[in-house]
Amino acid sequence: MHSVIIIGGGLAGLSASAALAQAGFRVRLFESRGFLGGRATSYPLSPSEEDSEVIDNCQHVLLGCCVNLLDFYRRLGVCSHIQFYKRYYFVEPGGRVSTLGRGFLPAPLHFSGSFLRLPCFSAADKWAIARGIFAIRRERETRGDLASISMLDWLREKAQTETAINRFWRQILVSAINEDLDRMAAVHGFQVFWLGFLARADSYEMGVPNVPLGKLYGSGAWERIGNVTVSLRSPVENFDPQTGVRAGGASHKADYYICALPFERVQAAAPCLGVEARLLEHSPITGIHLWFDRPVTKLPHATLLDRNIQWMFNKKDGRYVQVVVSASRSLAEMARADVISMAVRELGEFFPAARAAELERSHVVKEMRATFSAAPGTEALRPGAETRFPNVFLAGDWTNSGWPATMEGAVRSGYIAAEAVARASGRPARCLLPDLR
């Protein structure tokens, strides 16, 4: 049985581990922290307390089009922990709610009925959005400059109204890709919107884990898969294909290696790979956890219009909500107390009950290196899985996965690296599932 060492326990490393173990490889995974999941994980709010509440570092969701992420969850046996929602709620300051959901028409016309009834958009906004949608359908496979222009440039070219840009395109795409429209390559906006909203009538359905993220990757899942040894709190001090992995004061060797670290950490751990971290930039995301003394909303989730806060997720009975701000550069230097004050104030504009409620507890998570910035020109900088060493491969949402930096992109990269290992071993295996068409 061939052996594989995987460096990094984020989704890329975990998905590669699962795929290779089920393909008959013996896998050992090294993770520097005491938990798995990388940037898509959870931890106790008060580590010193035995019964501390466990929170996600930030709310992570998936869409029905995330076929490889769903396949990874199937491998782990945790699909029952993902709750899917068929409606999106757009909430305006003042509390008016607009609901978007599919009707009886086939894709890509499945939203027609509810879209035409959305009160948060004028007739001119709806006509502009409809033109934009049909332009995406027409240009997504024929236009050659989408990787070099911004999504905002393209929207301006298509004469989108300011309201359509800010309330529709920005709300959907910035949250999905974690980058501002003027910094986002149009190719990424096209891909996510087409696959998530137009390719199939159910591809837009939003999946939200109903357990802390860390539980999805618990020890029980790896026991079921077998052939995977996980070493937590084991930072890799150095890696070289000749001497192997140096971790915990000992050397570990394998037939094949996958480096699944964030791009800014590869150079320090594996300088032999020659990965230039300065080629890519980061985009931050901020999660704001708020606990109130009473319920402030009955909605399970909502996209919040015209303010700094962008999404709300009802984590428990309307009393514990998490607010998310993607591409949150404007909050980077803001004091945490000011972030909380801003979030509570704006939340009260959408949900009047929040104005009367007392905030009992709060927590802010600023992920300054949440994702790479999906800027125009970035695609050409993303490396593939192969390196100059025949038994060493790369994985990570920053590599050339065919997707932007999402959980789906991370899993795709893990599967691509796993397939590369299988080919190199002379035992090809198919792991990567094709995108919806």
LOKOL-240865 format. One line per 2 residues: for each residue x negated, y negated, z of N, C-alpha, C. Coordinates in steps of 0.05 Angstrom, whole numbers, plus 5000, padded with zeros to 4 digits. Layout:
% LOKOL-240865
X,Y,Z,X,Y,Z,X,Y,Z; ...
% end
This chain:
% LOKOL-240865
4983,5024,5000,5000,5000,5000,4982,4975,5000; 4986,4958,4980,4971,4933,4979,4978,4914,5002
4959,4899,5011,4963,4880,5033,4962,4851,5023; 4978,4834,5036,4980,4806,5030,4979,4790,5055
4963,4769,5056,4963,4750,5078,4976,4724,5067; 4995,4714,5082,5009,4689,5075,5004,4668,5097
4995,4645,5088,4988,4623,5107,5011,4603,5106; 5026,4601,5128,5047,4581,5129,5074,4595,5132
5089,4588,5153,5115,4600,5158,5139,4583,5152; 5136,4565,5132,5160,4551,5123,5176,4568,5104
5196,4557,5091,5213,4573,5073,5198,4586,5050; 5177,4572,5040,5162,4584,5018,5147,4609,5027
5133,4607,5050,5119,4630,5060,5138,4653,5069; 5160,4645,5081,5180,4666,5090,5192,4680,5067
5200,4666,5046,5213,4679,5023,5193,4697,5008; 5168,4688,5006,5148,4705,4994,5144,4730,5011
5144,4727,5037,5140,4750,5055,5163,4771,5051; 5188,4761,5051,5210,4779,5048,5210,4793,5021
5205,4778,5000,5205,4791,4973,5183,4811,4970; 5159,4805,4980,5137,4824,4977,5140,4848,4995
5150,4844,5019,5154,4867,5037,5174,4887,5025; 5196,4876,5013,5216,4893,5001,5207,4905,4975
5185,4894,4963,5173,4906,4939,5152,4926,4946; 5147,4931,4971,5128,4952,4979,5101,4943,4987
5097,4917,4992,5072,4906,5002,5072,4904,5032; 5048,4906,5044,5045,4902,5073,5037,4872,5077
5053,4858,5092,5049,4829,5094,5042,4820,5122; 5024,4802,5124,5018,4789,5150,5020,4759,5145
5036,4745,5162,5041,4717,5159,5029,4702,5183; 5014,4681,5178,5003,4664,5199,5017,4637,5199
5027,4629,5223,5041,4604,5227,5029,4589,5251; 5022,4564,5247,5008,4549,5268,5026,4542,5292
5052,4539,5287,5070,4532,5308,5083,4557,5321; 5098,4552,5342,5110,4574,5356,5137,4583,5345
5145,4574,5322,5170,4580,5309,5167,4579,5279; 5186,4592,5266,5186,4594,5237,5205,4573,5224
5202,4568,5199,5220,4551,5185,5208,4525,5175; 5184,4518,5185,5172,4493,5175,5189,4469,5181
5196,4454,5160,5213,4429,5164,5242,4436,5165; 5250,4461,5161,5278,4469,5163,5280,4489,5186
5278,4477,5210,5278,4494,5234,5293,4481,5257; 5292,4492,5280,5305,4482,5304,5287,4486,5328
5293,4471,5349,5277,4473,5373,5293,4464,5397; 5285,4472,5422,5300,4463,5446,5297,4433,5451
5318,4419,5456,5317,4391,5461,5300,4385,5486; 5303,4402,5506,5287,4399,5531,5272,4425,5536
5248,4428,5525,5234,4454,5526,5230,4464,5555; 5229,4446,5574,5224,4455,5602,5248,4468,5615
5272,4464,5603,5296,4475,5614,5304,4501,5600; 5310,4521,5616,5315,4548,5605,5340,4547,5588
5361,4532,5595,5386,4532,5580,5388,4506,5563; 5365,4496,5554,5365,4472,5538,5381,4476,5512
5395,4455,5504,5409,4456,5478,5388,4457,5456; 5393,4473,5436,5376,4476,5413,5387,4460,5390
5370,4443,5378,5379,4426,5356,5362,4430,5331; 5373,4425,5308,5357,4426,5283,5341,4400,5281
5317,4402,5269,5302,4377,5266,5317,4357,5249; 5331,4367,5230,5349,4350,5214,5370,4368,5201
5393,4358,5195,5414,4375,5183,5405,4383,5155; 5404,4409,5150,5398,4420,5124,5423,4434,5113
5429,4428,5088,5452,4440,5075,5444,4453,5049; 5461,4469,5038,5456,4480,5011,5481,4478,4995
5478,4481,4969,5501,4482,4951,5504,4510,4939; 5527,4515,4927,5531,4541,4915,5512,4547,4893
5499,4526,4881,5480,4530,4860,5452,4539,4870; 5448,4539,4896,5422,4547,4907,5420,4578,4908
5418,4590,4885,5421,4619,4883,5398,4634,4896; 5374,4622,4895,5351,4636,4907,5351,4633,4937
5359,4610,4948,5362,4608,4976,5383,4627,4987; 5405,4629,4973,5426,4648,4982,5415,4677,4980
5399,4683,4960,5388,4709,4958,5369,4715,4982; 5353,4695,4989,5336,4697,5013,5352,4703,5038
5374,4688,5041,5391,4693,5065,5402,4721,5064; 5409,4731,5040,5418,4759,5038,5397,4778,5046
5373,4773,5038,5351,4791,5046,5348,4792,5077; 5352,4768,5090,5350,4767,5119,5374,4778,5133
5396,4780,5118,5421,4790,5130,5436,4769,5146; 5434,4743,5138,5445,4721,5154,5466,4705,5139
5475,4715,5117,5495,4699,5101,5520,4693,5117; 5527,4709,5136,5551,4704,5152,5548,4679,5170
5524,4670,5172,5519,4646,5189,5521,4620,5173; 5528,4622,5147,5531,4598,5130,5560,4593,5125
5570,4570,5133,5598,4563,5129,5600,4543,5105; 5617,4551,5086,5620,4535,5062,5644,4517,5063
5641,4493,5052,5663,4473,5051,5669,4466,5022; 5695,4464,5016,5703,4459,4988,5711,4430,4983
5710,4414,5004,5717,4386,5001,5695,4367,5011; 5692,4345,4997,5674,4323,5005,5691,4300,5014
5682,4287,5035,5697,4264,5046,5680,4239,5044; 5690,4220,5029,5677,4194,5026,5692,4175,5045
5677,4163,5065,5690,4146,5084,5679,4118,5081; 5697,4098,5079,5689,4070,5076,5689,4057,5104
5674,4035,5107,5676,4019,5131,5706,4011,5135; 5716,4015,5158,5744,4011,5163,5759,4037,5166
5747,4059,5157,5758,4086,5162,5773,4099,5140; 5777,4085,5117,5792,4098,5095,5777,4122,5084
5790,4145,5081,5777,4169,5072,5786,4176,5044; 5767,4183,5026,5773,4193,5000,5762,4221,4998
5778,4239,4987,5772,4268,4987,5767,4278,4959; 5745,4291,4955,5738,4302,4929,5737,4333,4931
5752,4346,4914,5751,4376,4914,5760,4385,4886; 5755,4411,4881,5761,4421,4854,5791,4427,4851
5800,4425,4826,5828,4432,4819,5829,4457,4803; 5849,4459,4786,5854,4484,4771,5839,4484,4744
5829,4462,4735,5815,4461,4709,5788,4474,4711; 5778,4485,4689,5751,4498,4690,5729,4477,4690
5705,4485,4698,5682,4467,4697,5676,4460,4668; 5668,4435,4663,5660,4414,4681,5683,4395,4688
5708,4403,4683,5731,4385,4688,5745,4391,4715; 5733,4407,4732,5746,4417,4756,5752,4396,4777
5737,4373,4775,5742,4351,4795,5762,4330,4784; 5771,4333,4760,5786,4312,4747,5809,4301,4764
5825,4319,4774,5849,4310,4789,5842,4294,4814; 5825,4305,4831,5819,4291,4856,5802,4266,4851
5785,4267,4830,5768,4245,4824,5785,4221,4816; 5805,4225,4799,5822,4203,4790,5837,4191,4813
5841,4206,4835,5857,4195,4857,5839,4182,4879; 5813,4182,4876,5796,4172,4897,5800,4142,4900
5809,4133,4923,5814,4104,4927,5789,4087,4931; 5766,4100,4936,5742,4085,4941,5729,4074,4916
5740,4082,4892,5729,4073,4867,5752,4059,4851; 5744,4038,4837,5763,4024,4819,5765,4040,4793
5784,4032,4776,5786,4044,4750,5761,4040,4734; 5748,4016,4736,5723,4012,4721,5701,4029,4731
5700,4034,4758,5679,4051,4769,5683,4080,4759; 5708,4089,4759,5714,4116,4751,5707,4120,4721
5713,4101,4705,5707,4103,4676,5677,4104,4672; 5662,4087,4687,5633,4088,4685,5622,4114,4694
5631,4125,4716,5621,4151,4726,5627,4173,4706; 5651,4173,4695,5658,4193,4675,5640,4192,4651
5634,4167,4642,5615,4164,4619,5587,4176,4627; 5579,4170,4652,5553,4180,4661,5552,4211,4662
5574,4222,4672,5575,4252,4674,5573,4264,4646; 5588,4254,4627,5587,4266,4600,5560,4260,4586
5547,4238,4594,5520,4233,4583,5500,4253,4594; 5502,4260,4620,5485,4281,4631,5489,4307,4617
5514,4314,4612,5519,4339,4598,5507,4339,4570; 5508,4316,4557,5498,4313,4530,5467,4312,4528
5455,4298,4548,5426,4292,4545,5408,4310,4561; 5418,4327,4578,5401,4341,4597,5381,4360,4583
5388,4370,4560,5369,4388,4546,5358,4377,4520; 5365,4352,4515,5356,4340,4489,5338,4316,4492
5339,4303,4515,5324,4279,4519,5296,4285,4530; 5276,4273,4519,5248,4281,4526,5235,4263,4546
5247,4241,4555,5233,4222,4573,5243,4223,4601; 5259,4243,4609,5272,4243,4635,5252,4246,4658
5229,4258,4653,5209,4260,4675,5193,4235,4679; 5195,4216,4660,5179,4192,4662,5195,4167,4668
5221,4168,4669,5237,4145,4676,5252,4151,4702; 5260,4129,4716,5274,4133,4741,5304,4138,4736
5317,4150,4756,5345,4155,4754,5360,4128,4753; 5350,4108,4767,5363,4082,4767,5361,4069,4739
5338,4072,4726,5335,4062,4699,5356,4074,4680; 5359,4101,4683,5379,4114,4666,5407,4105,4672
5414,4102,4697,5441,4093,4705,5446,4065,4694; 5426,4047,4696,5429,4020,4685,5433,4022,4654
5418,4039,4642,5421,4043,4613,5449,4051,4605; 5462,4067,4622,5489,4077,4617,5510,4058,4628
5502,4033,4635,5521,4012,4643,5539,4021,4666; 5527,4034,4686,5542,4041,4710,5547,4016,4727
5571,4014,4739,5577,3992,4756,5561,3994,4782; 5557,3971,4796,5542,3972,4820,5556,3990,4841
5582,3989,4842,5596,4006,4861,5593,4035,4854; 5594,4042,4828,5589,4070,4820,5561,4079,4828
5541,4062,4824,5514,4069,4831,5512,4073,4861; 5522,4054,4877,5517,4055,4906,5535,4074,4920
5560,4077,4911,5578,4095,4926,5579,4123,4916; 5572,4127,4891,5573,4154,4880,5546,4166,4875
5531,4155,4856,5505,4167,4848,5485,4166,4871; 5483,4144,4885,5464,4142,4907,5471,4161,4930
5497,4161,4937,5505,4178,4959,5499,4208,4954; 5503,4217,4930,5499,4245,4924,5469,4251,4919
5456,4235,4903,5429,4243,4894,5408,4237,4914; 5409,4214,4928,5389,4208,4948,5389,4228,4970
5413,4237,4978,5414,4257,4999,5404,4284,4990; 5409,4291,4964,5400,4317,4954,5371,4318,4949
5358,4296,4941,5330,4296,4932,5312,4282,4951; 5324,4267,4970,5309,4252,4990,5290,4232,4977
5301,4217,4959,5286,4195,4947,5305,4174,4936; 5297,4149,4937,5314,4127,4926,5316,4130,4896
5338,4120,4885,5343,4122,4856,5321,4109,4840; 5309,4087,4849,5289,4073,4834,5262,4087,4836
5259,4107,4854,5235,4122,4857,5238,4151,4847; 5262,4158,4839,5269,4186,4832,5267,4190,4802
5252,4210,4793,5251,4217,4765,5279,4226,4756; 5287,4216,4733,5314,4222,4723,5317,4252,4719
5296,4266,4713,5298,4295,4708,5309,4310,4733; 5301,4300,4757,5310,4313,4781,5340,4306,4786
5347,4281,4782,5375,4273,4785,5393,4289,4767; 5385,4292,4742,5400,4308,4722,5404,4336,4732
5381,4349,4740,5382,4377,4747,5401,4382,4770; 5398,4366,4792,5414,4371,4816,5443,4366,4810
5449,4344,4796,5477,4338,4790,5490,4358,4772; 5475,4366,4751,5487,4386,4733,5492,4413,4747
5471,4423,4761,5474,4449,4774,5494,4448,4797; 5493,4426,4812,5509,4425,4836,5538,4417,4832
5544,4403,4810,5571,4392,4807,5584,4400,4780; 5569,4408,4760,5582,4412,4734,5579,4440,4723
5558,4455,4730,5552,4480,4717,5574,4501,4721; 5585,4502,4745,5605,4522,4752,5625,4509,4772
5649,4518,4771,5670,4505,4788,5665,4507,4817; 5649,4527,4826,5644,4530,4855,5616,4523,4863
5600,4513,4844,5571,4508,4851,5568,4484,4869; 5588,4467,4872,5586,4444,4889,5591,4450,4919
5603,4473,4925,5611,4479,4952,5586,4478,4971; 5590,4464,4993,5568,4457,5011,5567,4477,5034
5544,4490,5037,5540,4509,5058,5525,4496,5081; 5535,4499,5105,5523,4488,5129,5519,4511,5149
5494,4516,5158,5491,4537,5178,5507,4532,5203; 5520,4552,5214,5536,4549,5239,5520,4559,5263
5494,4563,5260,5476,4569,5282,5451,4552,5278; 5435,4547,5298,5410,4532,5294,5394,4545,5273
5380,4529,5257,5365,4539,5234,5345,4561,5242; 5332,4557,5265,5312,4577,5273,5323,4605,5276
5349,4607,5283,5361,4634,5286,5363,4649,5260; 5363,4635,5238,5364,4648,5212,5340,4665,5207
5317,4657,5218,5292,4671,5213,5282,4687,5238; 5301,4695,5254,5294,4709,5279,5281,4736,5275
5271,4747,5296,5255,4772,5295,5272,4795,5284; 5298,4795,5289,5315,4816,5280,5315,4819,5250
5314,4796,5236,5314,4797,5206,5289,4810,5196; 5266,4805,5208,5241,4816,5199,5238,4846,5207
5251,4853,5228,5252,4882,5235,5268,4898,5215; 5289,4886,5205,5305,4899,5184,5290,4902,5158
5275,4881,5151,5260,4881,5126,5236,4900,5128; 5222,4899,5151,5199,4916,5154,5175,4907,5138
5151,4918,5144,5126,4912,5130,5117,4884,5133; 5128,4868,5152,5119,4841,5157,5111,4837,5186
5086,4828,5190,5076,4821,5216,5073,4791,5217; 5087,4779,5237,5086,4750,5240,5069,4742,5263
5049,4725,5258,5031,4715,5279,5037,4685,5283; 5052,4679,5305,5058,4652,5312,5035,4639,5328
5035,4613,5330,5014,4598,5344,4986,4607,5335; 4984,4611,5309,4959,4621,5297,4951,4603,5274
4941,4579,5280,4932,4561,5259,4908,4573,5244; 4908,4570,5218,4886,4580,5202,4864,4559,5203
4841,4567,5213,4818,4549,5215,4804,4545,5189; 4804,4566,5173,4790,4565,5147,4799,4589,5130
4798,4585,5104,4804,4607,5086,4784,4607,5063; 4774,4631,5057,4757,4634,5034,4763,4662,5022
4766,4664,4996,4773,4690,4984,4753,4712,4990; 4728,4705,4996,4707,4725,5001,4708,4735,5030
4713,4717,5048,4713,4724,5077,4741,4727,5089; 4761,4717,5075,4788,4720,5085,4797,4696,5102
4816,4701,5119,4828,4681,5135,4816,4681,5163; 4808,4658,5172,4797,4655,5199,4819,4643,5217
4829,4658,5236,4850,4648,5254,4846,4661,5281; 4849,4646,5302,4847,4656,5329,4819,4667,5335
4799,4656,5323,4772,4665,5327,4764,4690,5314; 4782,4701,5297,4776,4726,5283,4781,4723,5253
4769,4741,5238,4773,4741,5209,4792,4763,5201; 4809,4757,5181,4829,4775,5172,4828,4776,5141
4827,4800,5131,4824,4803,5102,4848,4818,5090; 4854,4813,5065,4876,4827,5051,4869,4829,5022
4885,4844,5007,4880,4846,4978,4888,4820,4964; 4909,4807,4974,4919,4783,4961,4926,4762,4983
4926,4737,4974,4931,4715,4993,4951,4695,4980; 4969,4684,4996,4986,4662,4987,4983,4640,5007
4975,4616,4997,4973,4592,5014,5000,4577,5011; 5016,4577,5032,5042,4564,5031,5044,4541,5050
5022,4525,5051,5021,4502,5069,5031,4477,5054; 5040,4456,5069,5046,4431,5057,5021,4420,5042
5025,4405,5021,5002,4397,5004,4981,4381,5019; 4989,4366,5040,4970,4349,5054,4952,4366,5072
4959,4391,5077,4943,4408,5095,4926,4429,5081; 4930,4432,5054,4916,4453,5040,4886,4447,5039
4878,4423,5035,4850,4416,5032,4834,4423,5057; 4846,4417,5081,4832,4423,5106,4830,4453,5111
4851,4468,5105,4851,4497,5112,4837,4513,5090; 4840,4504,5065,4829,4520,5043,4816,4502,5022
4793,4490,5030,4780,4471,5011,4771,4484,4985; 4768,4510,4985,4759,4524,4961,4780,4522,4939
4805,4517,4945,4826,4516,4925,4826,4490,4909; 4813,4470,4920,4810,4445,4905,4836,4430,4901
4855,4433,4920,4881,4419,4917,4877,4390,4927; 4883,4371,4910,4880,4343,4916,4906,4332,4928
4906,4328,4955,4930,4320,4969,4939,4291,4961; 4920,4275,4952,4927,4247,4946,4943,4244,4921
4946,4265,4906,4961,4263,4881,4991,4258,4886; 5001,4268,4908,5030,4266,4914,5034,4248,4938
5058,4236,4940,5065,4219,4962,5089,4232,4977; 5093,4222,5001,5115,4233,5017,5140,4214,5016
5162,4226,5022,5187,4211,5027,5199,4220,5053; 5206,4202,5071,5215,4209,5098,5245,4214,5100
5253,4227,5121,5281,4230,5127,5284,4228,5157; 5307,4216,5165,5312,4212,5194,5338,4225,5202
5337,4241,5223,5360,4253,5235,5366,4241,5262; 5391,4232,5266,5399,4218,5290,5420,4235,5304
5414,4246,5327,5433,4263,5342,5446,4246,5363; 5473,4247,5364,5489,4231,5382,5509,4248,5397
5509,4246,5424,5528,4260,5440,5546,4240,5454; 5572,4242,5450,5591,4223,5462,5608,4237,5484
5621,4221,5499,5637,4231,5521,5665,4241,5512; 5671,4237,5487,5697,4245,5476,5694,4249,5446
5713,4263,5433,5711,4266,5404,5713,4239,5389; 5697,4236,5369,5698,4211,5353,5708,4216,5325
5710,4241,5316,5721,4248,5290,5730,4277,5289; 5748,4282,5271,5757,4310,5266,5745,4321,5240
5733,4303,5224,5722,4312,5198,5698,4330,5203; 5694,4351,5188,5671,4369,5192,5645,4355,5182
5647,4337,5163,5624,4323,5152,5635,4300,5135; 5619,4281,5128,5628,4259,5112,5604,4244,5101
5607,4233,5077,5587,4215,5066,5597,4187,5072; 5580,4170,5083,5587,4144,5094,5577,4122,5076
5595,4105,5067,5590,4087,5045,5581,4059,5055; 5563,4047,5040,5556,4019,5042,5540,4012,5067
5529,4031,5081,5514,4025,5105,5487,4040,5105; 5471,4036,5126,5445,4050,5127,5449,4080,5131
5467,4088,5149,5472,4117,5153,5487,4128,5129; 5480,4152,5121,5490,4162,5095,5509,4186,5098
5503,4204,5117,5519,4228,5121,5523,4232,5151; 5546,4243,5157,5553,4251,5185,5560,4280,5184
5550,4295,5204,5557,4324,5207,5568,4328,5236; 5591,4339,5237,5604,4344,5263,5593,4371,5274
5576,4369,5294,5562,4392,5304,5578,4407,5325; 5595,4392,5340,5610,4406,5361,5633,4389,5370
5657,4397,5362,5682,4385,5372,5684,4355,5369; 5670,4344,5350,5671,4315,5346,5657,4299,5367
5646,4312,5387,5631,4298,5409,5601,4296,5403; 5591,4316,5390,5563,4317,5382,5562,4315,5352
5552,4293,5342,5549,4289,5313,5520,4283,5306; 5513,4291,5282,5486,4285,5272,5489,4267,5248
5475,4245,5248,5475,4226,5226,5448,4228,5211; 5449,4227,5185,5425,4231,5169,5420,4207,5151
5395,4198,5150,5387,4177,5131,5364,4189,5115; 5369,4193,5089,5348,4204,5071,5332,4181,5060
5307,4187,5051,5289,4167,5040,5288,4143,5059; 5283,4148,5085,5288,4129,5106,5264,4111,5112
5251,4101,5092,5228,4084,5096,5235,4059,5112; 5259,4049,5110,5266,4025,5124,5268,4029,5155
5269,4055,5163,5270,4061,5191,5243,4069,5203; 5223,4071,5186,5197,4082,5195,5185,4067,5218
5186,4040,5217,5174,4024,5238,5194,4015,5259; 5219,4022,5256,5240,4014,5275,5238,4030,5300
5240,4017,5323,5239,4031,5348,5263,4050,5350; 5259,4072,5364,5280,4092,5366,5305,4081,5378
5302,4064,5398,5326,4052,5411,5341,4036,5391; 5327,4022,5373,5341,4006,5353,5354,4024,5331
5341,4046,5325,5354,4065,5306,5380,4075,5318; 5380,4083,5343,5404,4093,5356,5426,4071,5357
5418,4047,5364,5437,4025,5366,5450,4020,5339; 5434,4020,5318,5444,4016,5291,5463,4039,5283
5455,4064,5288,5472,4086,5281,5499,4086,5295; 5499,4080,5321,5524,4079,5337,5542,4057,5327
5529,4033,5322,5545,4011,5312,5558,4017,5285; 5542,4028,5267,5553,4034,5240,5573,4057,5241
5568,4077,5258,5587,4099,5261,5614,4088,5270; 5614,4068,5287,5639,4057,5296,5655,4043,5274
5641,4034,5253,5655,4022,5231,5671,4042,5215; 5662,4067,5215,5676,4088,5200,5696,4103,5217
5689,4107,5243,5706,4122,5260,5713,4105,5285; 5736,4092,5286,5742,4074,5308,5740,4086,5336
5744,4113,5338,5741,4126,5364,5713,4123,5375; 5693,4120,5357,5666,4118,5367,5661,4092,5381
5677,4072,5375,5673,4046,5388,5682,4047,5417; 5702,4064,5423,5712,4067,5450,5697,4088,5466
5682,4105,5453,5668,4127,5466,5642,4117,5479; 5634,4132,5499,5609,4126,5513,5587,4145,5503
5565,4135,5495,5543,4151,5486,5529,4163,5510; 5529,4190,5512,5518,4203,5536,5488,4211,5532
5481,4216,5507,5454,4225,5501,5448,4221,5472; 5423,4217,5465,5416,4213,5437,5387,4223,5432
5382,4228,5407,5355,4238,5400,5350,4231,5371; 5326,4222,5365,5319,4214,5337,5296,4231,5328
5298,4242,5304,5276,4256,5292,5268,4242,5266; 5244,4231,5265,5234,4219,5241,5214,4238,5228
5223,4250,5206,5205,4267,5190,5191,4250,5169; 5168,4240,5175,5155,4221,5157,5144,4236,5132
5139,4262,5135,5129,4278,5112,5150,4299,5105; 5175,4291,5104,5196,4310,5099,5194,4324,5072
5189,4309,5051,5187,4320,5024,5166,4304,5008; 5158,4315,4985,5143,4298,4968,5161,4279,4953
5151,4257,4945,5167,4237,4930,5170,4246,4901; 5195,4250,4893,5201,4260,4866,5201,4238,4846
5178,4223,4845,5176,4199,4828,5172,4206,4799; 5178,4187,4781,5171,4191,4753,5141,4197,4750
5135,4216,4733,5108,4224,4728,5097,4246,4747; 5113,4252,4768,5103,4271,4788,5102,4300,4778
5120,4307,4760,5122,4335,4751,5095,4345,4740; 5081,4328,4726,5056,4336,4714,5034,4341,4735
5038,4332,4760,5018,4335,4781,5023,4360,4798; 5045,4373,4795,5052,4396,4812,5038,4421,4801
5021,4435,4817,5007,4458,4807,5026,4483,4806; 5018,4502,4790,5032,4527,4789,5023,4546,4811
5032,4570,4811,5025,4589,4833,4996,4599,4830; 4986,4602,4806,4960,4613,4802,4938,4593,4810
4916,4603,4820,4892,4587,4826,4869,4598,4810; 4845,4587,4814,4822,4597,4799,4812,4624,4810
4824,4633,4832,4818,4660,4843,4840,4679,4835; 4833,4702,4824,4854,4721,4814,4872,4733,4836
4863,4732,4861,4879,4744,4882,4890,4723,4902; 4889,4697,4894,4898,4676,4912,4919,4659,4897
4942,4653,4911,4964,4640,4899,4975,4618,4917; 4989,4599,4905,5000,4576,4920,5031,4579,4921
5042,4569,4942,5071,4567,4944,5077,4542,4961; 5101,4532,4958,5109,4507,4972,5128,4491,4955
5146,4476,4967,5165,4461,4951,5152,4440,4934; 5126,4434,4939,5111,4414,4924,5098,4427,4899
5098,4453,4897,5087,4465,4873,5108,4465,4851; 5100,4474,4828,5118,4473,4804,5138,4496,4805
5159,4491,4821,5180,4511,4825,5203,4509,4805; 5204,4487,4790,5226,4482,4773,5249,4467,4786
5245,4460,4812,5264,4445,4828,5250,4423,4843; 5264,4402,4851,5252,4383,4869,5248,4395,4897
5239,4378,4916,5232,4388,4943,5257,4393,4959; 5269,4416,4955,5293,4424,4970,5288,4451,4982
5306,4461,4998,5303,4489,5008,5303,4508,4985; 5320,4504,4965,5320,4521,4941,5293,4520,4927
5281,4496,4925,5255,4494,4912,5234,4509,4928; 5235,4507,4954,5215,4522,4970,5218,4552,4966
5242,4562,4967,5246,4591,4963,5238,4600,4935; 5245,4584,4915,5236,4590,4888,5206,4592,4886
5192,4574,4900,5162,4575,4898,5152,4600,4912; 5165,4608,4934,5156,4633,4947,5161,4657,4929
5183,4658,4916,5189,4680,4898,5170,4680,4874; 5164,4657,4863,5145,4655,4841,5118,4665,4849
5108,4658,4873,5083,4668,4883,5084,4698,4887; 5106,4708,4898,5109,4737,4902,5107,4752,4876
5120,4741,4855,5119,4754,4829,5090,4754,4818; 5076,4732,4823,5048,4731,4814,5031,4752,4828
5035,4756,4854,5020,4776,4868,5027,4804,4857; 5053,4809,4852,5061,4835,4842,5049,4840,4815
5048,4820,4797,5035,4824,4771,5006,4830,4774; 4992,4815,4792,4963,4819,4795,4957,4847,4806
4976,4858,4821,4971,4885,4833,4978,4907,4813; 4989,4900,4789,4996,4920,4770,5024,4932,4776
5039,4920,4794,5065,4930,4801,5086,4907,4799; 5091,4899,4774,5109,4875,4771,5136,4879,4784
5145,4857,4796,5171,4857,4809,5186,4831,4803; 5211,4833,4799,5227,4809,4794,5240,4799,4820
5234,4775,4827,5244,4763,4851,5262,4738,4845; 5252,4721,4827,5265,4696,4821,5291,4700,4805
5313,4688,4816,5338,4689,4801,5341,4664,4784; 5352,4667,4760,5355,4644,4742,5376,4624,4752
5372,4599,4745,5391,4579,4752,5418,4584,4738; 5439,4573,4750,5465,4574,4737,5464,4560,4710
5480,4568,4692,5480,4555,4665,5507,4541,4661
% end
